[in-house]
Amino acid sequence: MTLKNSNLLLLVVLSFCSLGADMKGCEGMEGDSPFELEEDRPFDGIVNGEETNYESFTGVIGLYYSLGTSGAMCTGTLIDPRVILTAGHCVYGPSDGIDATANPSNLMILGGPDLSDQANVIYYPDVEEVVKHPEWEGQITYTSVDLAMIKLKEPLTTTEMYRVRETDDFDTGTTGKIVGYGLSSSADQNSSGIHRMGDTQVQNKLEHYINLGDPAGTCSGDSGGPFFTMVDGFWQVTGVTSLGLSGECDPTTGNVDVNVVMKRSWVDDTMNSFVGYGLADVPHDDGTDTDTDVDGGISADAGSGVSSPDDGCGCSLTGGSGHTASLLTTIFG
C-alpha cells in the first residue's frame, strides 16, 4: 500500500480517538457496568512504559486507516505470517467513516520505532481482507466483542509472530506485557506513534473482559494491541486492548481488554477461512513441522539462514530478511 500523500503519515499520525467526541469505540460501555466506570468516559488507551526502539515485540505493528486528509491510528498483533489480530473498533466504526471490512485498501500496516519518522517507517504488505467479530456492530457495549482480524496479500517476512493463549487459567494478579503505538500521556496528544511496551497486571476479570493496570496502562492509539502473558516461559497473546475507564489514561486500573482466550474458537475459525489452517498449524518452526512445535525454540522459515533459541517472546520469525537473531531477545525479565 502506498500513501496517497507522501506527507500524510507525518502530518496526521493520530491516536484512534482524536477524531471526535462521537467516536463510538472511544466511549465507555453502555448498559450495566461490570466495573466501576466514570461518567462521560472516553477511550483510554501505553503509560508508564518504555520505548522499544522496535527491537522487541516487532510483531506488534501499527494500523493506519486513511480518511483522506486525516486518519486513525491503532495497533495490531501478527499471529500468522499473513494474519493480524486487532480490535473491532479499529476497522469498523461507520459513524466515523471507518469501514475496513468494505474498504481494506484504506488500511495501512506499518512498523518501526517512530511512525512520525517518515524516512524510517516500514511499510508492510497490503491488506487483502478484514473480518470483524459478528458481535461487533460498531459500538462498545457489555455484550459486544471488540475483535477483528486482517489478512495480508503477502506473508510478512521480516518480523515476529505470536501464539494465542489456549486456556483461561489466569486470574487477578497475573502479570504481563502491553505493547502499542498509543499516547504516553493523555495530556500530550503528540506522543502517539512510538512503539512502547510496559509491565501490567490483571486487576479483574468478568465475562470476556480483562481489567488491566499497574504499573503501566494503555492509552489512545494502543487500541487493538496485545496483552501478553507468560505461558511455559513464552509470551502469548491473552488480551486485545479495547477501551478505558476514564479520560485520563489511568495506568493503574483504567484499562480493559477483550479476553482473547474466551473467543479463541472464532480466531481459529477465521484463521482457517483466511489461510486454510488454524492456530494449531501456524508455522512456528522451520516450515517442516507446523503443528507440533511447543515453543521449545524457534528459527526463521526455511531458507532464511537465521536461527536462534526462543528467548521468551513466544514467537517465531516469519522470515529472515531485515532482522538478525539478536532482535528476538526481549529486554525484560
C-alpha positions as CSV (number, residue, x, y, z in Angstrom):
1,M,0.0,0.0,0.0
2,T,1.3,3.4,-0.8
3,L,0.4,6.8,0.7
4,K,-1.8,9.0,-1.5
5,N,0.0,11.9,0.1
6,S,3.7,11.4,1.0
7,N,3.3,13.8,3.9
8,L,0.1,12.3,5.2
9,L,1.5,10.0,7.8
10,L,4.0,12.6,9.1
11,L,1.3,15.2,9.5
12,V,-1.6,13.1,10.9
13,V,-0.3,10.3,13.0
14,L,-3.3,10.5,15.1
15,S,-4.4,8.3,18.1
16,F,-7.6,6.5,17.3
17,C,-9.8,8.6,19.5
18,S,-8.7,12.0,18.3
19,L,-11.3,12.1,15.6
20,G,-14.2,13.4,17.6
21,A,-16.4,13.1,20.7
22,D,-18.8,10.8,18.9
23,M,-16.3,8.0,18.2
24,K,-18.2,5.0,19.5
25,G,-15.1,2.9,20.0
26,C,-13.7,5.6,22.3
27,E,-16.6,5.8,24.7
28,G,-17.2,3.7,27.7
29,M,-19.5,0.8,27.6
30,E,-23.3,1.2,27.5
31,G,-25.6,-0.8,29.8
32,D,-24.9,-2.1,33.3
33,S,-21.3,-1.8,34.3
34,P,-19.3,-4.8,35.4
35,F,-16.6,-2.3,36.5
36,E,-16.8,1.0,38.3
37,L,-16.8,3.4,35.4
38,E,-16.7,7.2,35.4
39,E,-19.3,9.2,33.6
40,D,-18.6,10.5,30.1
41,R,-15.5,8.3,29.9
42,P,-13.6,8.3,26.6
43,F,-11.4,5.5,25.4
44,D,-8.1,5.2,27.3
45,G,-5.6,3.7,25.6
46,I,1.0,2.8,27.0
47,V,1.5,5.0,30.1
48,N,4.4,4.3,32.4
49,G,6.0,2.2,29.7
50,E,9.2,2.4,27.7
51,E,10.2,2.8,24.1
52,T,11.2,-0.5,22.4
53,N,13.2,1.1,19.5
54,Y,11.4,-1.7,17.6
55,E,13.9,-4.2,18.9
56,S,11.4,-6.1,21.0
57,F,7.9,-7.3,20.1
58,T,8.4,-6.4,16.4
59,G,5.3,-8.4,15.5
60,V,3.2,-5.7,17.3
61,I,2.6,-3.4,14.4
62,G,0.7,-0.1,13.6
63,L,-2.6,0.1,11.8
64,Y,-3.4,3.4,10.0
65,Y,-6.9,3.9,8.5
66,S,-6.8,6.7,5.9
67,L,-9.7,9.1,5.9
68,G,-8.3,11.3,3.1
69,T,-6.7,14.3,4.9
70,S,-6.8,12.6,8.3
71,G,-6.7,9.1,9.7
72,A,-7.0,6.9,12.7
73,M,-4.1,5.1,14.5
74,C,-4.4,1.7,16.1
75,T,-2.2,-1.3,17.0
76,G,-2.3,-5.0,16.0
77,T,-0.5,-8.3,16.6
78,L,0.8,-10.7,14.0
79,I,-0.4,-14.2,14.8
80,D,0.5,-15.8,11.4
81,P,2.7,-14.6,8.5
82,R,-0.5,-13.2,6.8
83,V,-2.9,-12.6,9.8
84,I,-3.2,-9.7,12.2
85,L,-5.4,-9.7,15.3
86,T,-6.8,-6.3,16.4
87,A,-9.8,-4.6,17.9
88,G,-13.1,-4.3,16.0
89,H,-13.4,-0.6,16.5
90,C,-10.0,-0.2,14.7
91,V,-11.5,-1.4,11.5
92,Y,-15.3,-0.8,11.7
93,G,-16.8,2.4,13.0
94,P,-19.4,3.6,10.5
95,S,-20.4,6.7,12.4
96,D,-16.8,7.9,11.9
97,G,-16.4,6.8,8.4
98,I,-14.2,3.8,9.3
99,D,-15.0,0.5,7.4
100,A,-12.0,-1.5,6.5
101,T,-14.3,-4.5,6.0
102,A,-15.6,-2.8,2.9
103,N,-12.5,-0.8,2.1
104,P,-9.4,-2.8,3.1
105,S,-7.2,-0.7,0.8
106,N,-7.7,2.2,3.2
107,L,-5.9,0.3,5.9
108,M,-2.1,0.5,6.0
109,I,0.2,-1.8,8.0
110,L,3.2,-0.1,9.4
111,G,6.2,-0.8,11.6
112,G,9.2,0.9,13.1
113,P,10.2,2.7,16.4
114,D,8.5,6.0,15.5
115,L,5.8,6.3,12.9
116,S,6.2,10.0,12.6
117,D,9.8,9.5,11.3
118,Q,8.8,9.2,7.7
119,A,12.2,8.1,6.4
120,N,12.3,5.1,8.8
121,V,8.7,3.9,8.7
122,I,8.4,0.3,7.5
123,Y,5.5,-0.4,5.1
124,Y,4.3,-3.9,5.3
125,P,2.2,-5.8,2.7
126,D,-1.2,-4.6,1.5
127,V,-4.4,-5.7,3.2
128,E,-6.5,-8.2,1.3
129,E,-9.4,-8.8,3.7
130,V,-10.7,-7.6,7.0
131,V,-13.2,-9.5,9.1
132,K,-14.8,-8.2,12.3
133,H,-16.3,-10.4,15.0
134,P,-20.0,-11.0,14.3
135,E,-20.8,-9.4,17.7
136,W,-19.1,-6.2,16.9
137,E,-21.5,-3.7,15.3
138,G,-19.5,-0.5,15.8
139,Q,-20.4,0.3,19.3
140,I,-18.9,-0.9,22.6
141,T,-21.4,-2.5,25.0
142,Y,-21.1,-5.1,27.7
143,T,-22.1,-7.8,25.2
144,S,-20.2,-6.6,22.1
145,V,-17.0,-8.4,21.2
146,D,-14.4,-5.8,20.1
147,L,-12.3,-8.0,17.9
148,A,-11.2,-8.1,14.2
149,M,-8.7,-10.0,12.0
150,I,-6.8,-8.8,9.0
151,K,-5.4,-10.9,6.1
152,L,-2.4,-9.6,4.2
153,K,-1.9,-10.1,0.5
154,E,1.6,-11.4,1.1
155,P,3.3,-13.0,4.1
156,L,5.0,-10.5,6.4
157,T,8.6,-11.8,6.1
158,T,10.7,-9.6,8.4
159,T,9.1,-9.7,11.9
160,E,7.9,-11.9,14.7
161,M,4.5,-13.6,15.3
162,Y,2.9,-14.8,18.4
163,R,0.8,-17.7,19.7
164,V,-2.7,-17.1,21.2
165,R,-3.1,-18.4,24.7
166,E,-5.2,-21.5,24.9
167,T,-6.5,-21.7,28.4
168,D,-8.3,-19.2,30.6
169,D,-6.4,-20.3,33.7
170,F,-5.1,-16.9,34.7
171,D,-6.6,-14.7,37.4
172,T,-6.3,-11.4,39.3
173,G,-2.7,-10.5,39.9
174,T,-1.4,-12.3,36.8
175,T,1.4,-10.1,35.3
176,G,2.2,-9.5,31.7
177,K,3.2,-7.0,29.0
178,I,1.2,-4.5,27.0
179,V,2.6,-3.1,23.7
180,G,1.3,-0.4,21.3
181,Y,1.7,2.8,19.4
182,G,-0.6,4.9,21.5
183,L,-0.2,8.1,23.6
184,S,2.2,8.0,26.6
185,S,0.0,10.6,28.3
186,S,-3.5,11.9,27.6
187,A,-2.1,15.4,28.2
188,D,0.4,15.0,25.3
189,Q,-1.6,14.5,22.1
190,N,1.7,14.4,20.1
191,S,3.1,11.4,21.9
192,S,1.4,8.7,19.7
193,G,3.2,6.7,17.0
194,I,6.1,5.5,19.3
195,H,6.4,1.7,19.7
196,R,6.2,1.2,23.5
197,M,5.9,-1.6,26.0
198,G,5.0,-1.8,29.7
199,D,4.5,-4.1,32.6
200,T,0.9,-4.6,33.8
201,Q,-1.3,-7.0,35.7
202,V,-4.8,-8.3,35.8
203,Q,-7.0,-6.3,38.2
204,N,-10.3,-8.0,37.5
205,K,-11.9,-10.4,35.1
206,L,-15.6,-10.6,34.0
207,E,-17.3,-12.3,31.1
208,H,-14.9,-11.8,28.1
209,Y,-13.2,-8.7,29.6
210,I,-9.9,-8.2,31.4
211,N,-9.3,-5.1,33.6
212,L,-5.6,-4.3,33.5
213,G,-3.2,-1.8,35.1
214,D,-0.3,-1.2,37.5
215,P,2.3,0.0,36.8
216,A,1.6,0.5,33.1
217,G,-1.7,1.0,31.2
218,T,-2.8,1.6,27.7
219,C,-3.8,4.9,26.1
220,S,-5.4,6.2,22.8
221,G,-3.8,4.6,19.8
222,D,-3.0,1.3,21.7
223,S,-6.4,0.0,20.6
224,G,-6.1,-3.5,19.2
225,G,-2.7,-4.1,20.7
226,P,-1.9,-7.1,22.8
227,F,-1.8,-8.0,26.4
228,F,0.8,-10.7,26.6
229,T,1.1,-13.3,29.5
230,M,3.8,-15.8,30.1
231,V,3.0,-19.4,29.3
232,D,5.7,-22.0,29.9
233,G,8.3,-19.3,29.6
234,F,7.0,-17.6,26.5
235,W,4.8,-14.5,25.8
236,Q,1.4,-15.3,24.3
237,V,-1.5,-13.1,23.3
238,T,-4.1,-13.1,26.0
239,G,-6.0,-9.8,25.6
240,V,-6.7,-7.2,22.9
241,T,-6.9,-3.5,24.0
242,S,-10.5,-2.3,23.7
243,L,-11.4,0.7,26.0
244,G,-10.6,2.6,29.1
245,L,-12.4,3.5,32.3
246,S,-11.6,7.2,32.4
247,G,-10.4,10.0,30.2
248,E,-7.0,10.4,31.9
249,C,-5.3,7.2,30.6
250,D,-5.0,5.9,34.2
251,P,-2.2,3.4,34.2
252,T,-3.3,1.7,37.5
253,T,-6.7,0.3,36.9
254,G,-8.3,2.0,34.0
255,N,-7.7,-0.3,31.1
256,V,-10.0,-3.0,29.6
257,D,-9.0,-5.7,27.1
258,V,-11.1,-8.4,25.4
259,N,-10.1,-11.8,26.7
260,V,-9.0,-13.5,23.5
261,V,-8.9,-16.9,25.2
262,M,-12.7,-16.8,25.5
263,K,-13.0,-16.1,21.8
264,R,-10.2,-18.3,20.6
265,S,-12.6,-20.6,18.6
266,W,-13.6,-17.6,16.5
267,V,-10.0,-16.6,15.9
268,D,-9.3,-20.2,14.9
269,D,-12.2,-20.4,12.5
270,T,-11.3,-17.0,10.9
271,M,-7.7,-18.1,10.5
272,N,-8.9,-21.2,8.7
273,S,-11.1,-19.1,6.4
274,F,-8.1,-16.8,5.6
275,V,-5.2,-19.2,5.1
276,G,-6.7,-22.8,5.2
277,Y,-5.3,-23.8,8.6
278,G,-6.0,-23.0,12.2
279,L,-4.0,-21.7,15.2
280,A,-2.5,-25.1,16.0
281,D,-1.0,-25.3,12.5
282,V,0.6,-21.8,12.3
283,P,4.2,-22.3,11.3
284,H,6.2,-21.5,14.4
285,D,9.2,-23.6,13.4
286,D,11.3,-24.0,10.3
287,G,8.5,-24.8,8.0
288,T,8.9,-28.6,8.2
289,D,6.8,-29.0,11.4
290,T,3.7,-26.8,11.5
291,D,1.7,-28.4,14.2
292,T,3.9,-30.0,16.9
293,D,6.2,-27.1,17.9
294,V,5.7,-26.2,21.6
295,D,7.8,-23.1,21.7
296,G,10.9,-25.1,22.7
297,G,12.9,-23.0,20.2
298,I,12.4,-21.0,17.0
299,S,14.1,-20.4,13.7
300,A,13.3,-18.4,10.7
301,D,11.3,-20.0,7.9
302,A,13.1,-22.4,5.7
303,G,15.8,-20.8,3.5
304,S,16.4,-17.7,5.6
305,G,19.5,-19.0,7.3
306,V,18.6,-17.3,10.6
307,S,18.0,-19.3,13.7
308,S,18.0,-18.6,17.4
309,P,16.8,-20.1,20.7
310,D,13.5,-18.6,21.8
311,D,14.4,-16.1,24.4
312,G,11.0,-15.7,25.9
313,C,9.0,-13.8,23.2
314,G,6.7,-16.8,22.5
315,C,7.2,-16.0,18.8
316,S,8.9,-17.1,15.7
317,L,10.4,-15.1,12.8
318,T,8.2,-15.3,9.6
319,G,11.3,-14.8,7.5
320,G,14.9,-13.8,7.9
321,S,15.5,-10.7,5.8
322,G,15.9,-7.5,7.6
323,H,16.3,-8.9,11.1
324,T,19.1,-10.7,13.0
325,A,18.6,-13.3,15.6
326,S,19.7,-10.8,18.3
327,L,16.4,-8.9,17.8
328,L,14.5,-11.8,19.2
329,T,15.9,-11.3,22.7
330,T,13.5,-9.5,24.9
331,I,14.9,-6.9,27.2
332,F,12.7,-7.7,30.2
333,G,12.6,-10.5,32.7
